[in-house]
Amino acid sequence: MGYKVAILGATGAVGREMLKYLEEVNFPVDDIKLLASKRSAGKIMEFKGEKIKVEEVKEDSFKNVDIALFSAGASRSKEWAPIAVKSGAIVIDNSSAFRMDKDVPLVVPEVNEEDLKWHKGIIANPNCSTIQMVVALKPIYDLSRIKKVIVSTYQAVSGAGLNAIKELVDQTEFVIDIYKAYKDKLEDFKYIPYKNLPYAKEVLKPKKIPRQIAFNCVPHIDIFMDQNYTKEEWKMVKETKKIMHDEEISVCATCVRVPVFIGHSESIYIETEKALSLEEIYKALENAPGVKLYKDPTTYPTPVDVEGENKVLIGRIRKDLDNDKAYTMWVVGDNLRKGAAQNAVQIAESLIKLGLI
Ligand SMILES: NC(=O)c1ccc[n+]([C@@H]2O[C@H](COP(=O)([O-])OP(=O)(O)OC[C@H]3O[C@@H](n4cnc5c(N)ncnc54)[C@H](OP(=O)(O)O)[C@@H]3O)[C@@H](O)[C@H]2O)c1
């Protein structure tokens, strides 16, 4: 017996990955419906060798659907999730629309699978940077409560959708073409004034990313909010408390977009209540679900290593030199997979496992 699955946002960066992941894990799909906006209606996509036409989402799209995977942005989730639930589907939503709603569980199966038991039709998938962080924190938290987390992220452009990938490609092509002319004249390599070229303004104009992203780092993801933190940073603060069931855990985040296509990296500093040895931390992470540990300190994961990988990769674990109860580590995850599509499908798998569907 399989399930009738719908993907809203099937043509996007996350939606495409969902389709791929459902196929890869051989999720028991009886029937699949691919939904998007009018723009993509009629496009053909493939699932298990079968060609499937994308449909425009409509009032009756969720009729007979068991599981609706949403990845079409928060306003579309707010509009369509109540309709899907009313039609009898369980919605697993990738957007920020319902994450902090007290009636909606926010779930990373490796961390708080049990929260699925109190869902009322909608389950939220956390933000990509939060997911990979809590997968890394939970095994350590189980050894000793974590009091404080200071995290700096290095986030890939695919986290901002397909158009952001195009933006990085276009800008990189433009800048690299100019630099190529200087390849053999390294003495002139510094300060090439490409930004003053007449067409630079157009190509380098920020669209999905608020500043030039090619050959740059941008400490601004989503909009600015209270106390000079961005919304992405607030998501990491609030979502971590909700997932870990610990309102007292202190989280301070700085989120930065970097010119990487896929894979978010995070430098995470934590303070625990009890002092832990590195050996205890290694052992906990080695045995943790969804984690691949790079124990040898000279080996470490990078975004290139995590593309298409289902596990969260952790390396560079060190103790603070002055604080026996503090540690730092480097955590890398595929934002489209564990950060989005994979986590959503894992939630669906957990619902089946727990007999909740
Ligand atoms: N990218 C990530 O790493 C990541 C991680 C976690 C969560 N998320 C969340 O997942 C969602 C999708 O992100 P994405 O990166 O996949 O974005 P994306 O590549 O821009 O794709 C957006 C998708 O939404 C659809 N859509 C847009 N407007 C629509 C409308 N009015 N009605 C129906 N469908 C509509 C698009 O369909 P058309 O083809 O018709 O335009 C497309 O399928 C967002 O809420 C995002 O915050 C993304």
Ligand as a Chemical Component Dictionary entry (heavy atoms), coordinates in Angstrom:
data_LIG
# 
_chem_comp.id                   LIG 
_chem_comp.type                 NON-POLYMER 
_chem_comp.pdbx_formal_charge   0 
_chem_comp.three_letter_code    LIG 
# 
loop_
_chem_comp_atom.comp_id 
_chem_comp_atom.atom_id 
_chem_comp_atom.alt_atom_id 
_chem_comp_atom.type_symbol 
_chem_comp_atom.charge 
_chem_comp_atom.model_Cartn_x 
_chem_comp_atom.model_Cartn_y 
_chem_comp_atom.model_Cartn_z 
_chem_comp_atom.pdbx_ordinal 
LIG N1  N1  N 0  16.482 26.344 -1.080  1  
LIG C1  C1  C 0  16.684 25.904 0.166   2  
LIG O1  O1  O 0  17.801 25.477 0.545   3  
LIG C2  C2  C 0  15.547 25.877 1.163   4  
LIG C3  C3  C 0  15.780 25.272 2.393   5  
LIG C4  C4  C 0  14.754 25.219 3.323   6  
LIG C5  C5  C 0  13.541 25.783 2.992   7  
LIG N2  N2  N 1  13.333 26.380 1.793   8  
LIG C6  C6  C 0  12.011 26.931 1.517   9  
LIG O2  O2  O 0  11.373 26.197 0.481   10 
LIG C7  C7  C 0  10.560 27.048 -0.316  11 
LIG C8  C8  C 0  10.962 26.952 -1.791  12 
LIG O3  O3  O 0  12.317 27.299 -1.931  13 
LIG P1  P1  P 0  13.119 27.028 -3.292  14 
LIG O4  O4  O 0  14.512 27.313 -2.942  15 
LIG O5  O5  O -1 12.764 25.711 -3.889  16 
LIG O6  O6  O 0  12.530 28.218 -4.230  17 
LIG P2  P2  P 0  12.469 28.298 -5.823  18 
LIG O7  O7  O 0  13.566 27.532 -6.460  19 
LIG O8  O8  O 0  12.367 29.759 -6.119  20 
LIG O9  O9  O 0  11.076 27.589 -6.205  21 
LIG C9  C9  C 0  9.845  28.136 -5.867  22 
LIG C10 C10 C 0  8.724  27.164 -6.224  23 
LIG O10 O10 O 0  7.481  27.734 -5.796  24 
LIG C11 C11 C 0  6.576  27.757 -6.897  25 
LIG N3  N3  N 0  5.692  28.930 -6.829  26 
LIG C12 C12 C 0  6.043  30.223 -6.808  27 
LIG N4  N4  N 0  4.935  31.011 -6.791  28 
LIG C13 C13 C 0  3.871  30.166 -6.797  29 
LIG C14 C14 C 0  2.463  30.352 -6.787  30 
LIG N5  N5  N 0  1.912  31.569 -6.777  31 
LIG N6  N6  N 0  1.662  29.269 -6.796  32 
LIG C15 C15 C 0  2.202  28.029 -6.818  33 
LIG N7  N7  N 0  3.527  27.775 -6.846  34 
LIG C16 C16 C 0  4.349  28.831 -6.824  35 
LIG C17 C17 C 0  7.473  27.863 -8.109  36 
LIG O11 O11 O 0  6.737  27.447 -9.240  37 
LIG P3  P3  P 0  6.905  28.107 -10.709 38 
LIG O12 O12 O 0  7.872  27.231 -11.431 39 
LIG O13 O13 O 0  5.542  28.003 -11.257 40 
LIG O14 O14 O 0  7.374  29.513 -10.523 41 
LIG C18 C18 C 0  8.584  26.900 -7.711  42 
LIG O15 O15 O 0  8.171  25.578 -7.933  43 
LIG C19 C19 C 0  10.711 28.444 0.306   44 
LIG O16 O16 O 0  9.669  28.635 1.233   45 
LIG C20 C20 C 0  12.039 28.370 1.015   46 
LIG O17 O17 O 0  12.124 29.285 2.088   47 
LIG C21 C21 C 0  14.311 26.426 0.860   48 
# 
loop_
_chem_comp_bond.comp_id 
_chem_comp_bond.atom_id_1 
_chem_comp_bond.atom_id_2 
_chem_comp_bond.value_order 
_chem_comp_bond.pdbx_ordinal 
LIG N1  C1  SING 1  
LIG C1  O1  DOUB 2  
LIG C1  C2  SING 3  
LIG C2  C3  SING 4  
LIG C2  C21 DOUB 5  
LIG C3  C4  DOUB 6  
LIG C4  C5  SING 7  
LIG C5  N2  DOUB 8  
LIG N2  C6  SING 9  
LIG N2  C21 SING 10 
LIG C6  O2  SING 11 
LIG C6  C20 SING 12 
LIG O2  C7  SING 13 
LIG C7  C8  SING 14 
LIG C7  C19 SING 15 
LIG C8  O3  SING 16 
LIG O3  P1  SING 17 
LIG P1  O4  DOUB 18 
LIG P1  O5  SING 19 
LIG P1  O6  SING 20 
LIG O6  P2  SING 21 
LIG P2  O7  DOUB 22 
LIG P2  O8  SING 23 
LIG P2  O9  SING 24 
LIG O9  C9  SING 25 
LIG C9  C10 SING 26 
LIG C10 O10 SING 27 
LIG C10 C18 SING 28 
LIG O10 C11 SING 29 
LIG C11 N3  SING 30 
LIG C11 C17 SING 31 
LIG N3  C12 SING 32 
LIG N3  C16 SING 33 
LIG C12 N4  DOUB 34 
LIG N4  C13 SING 35 
LIG C13 C14 SING 36 
LIG C13 C16 DOUB 37 
LIG C14 N5  SING 38 
LIG C14 N6  DOUB 39 
LIG N6  C15 SING 40 
LIG C15 N7  DOUB 41 
LIG N7  C16 SING 42 
LIG C17 O11 SING 43 
LIG C17 C18 SING 44 
LIG O11 P3  SING 45 
LIG P3  O12 DOUB 46 
LIG P3  O13 SING 47 
LIG P3  O14 SING 48 
LIG C18 O15 SING 49 
LIG C19 O16 SING 50 
LIG C19 C20 SING 51 
LIG C20 O17 SING 52 
# 
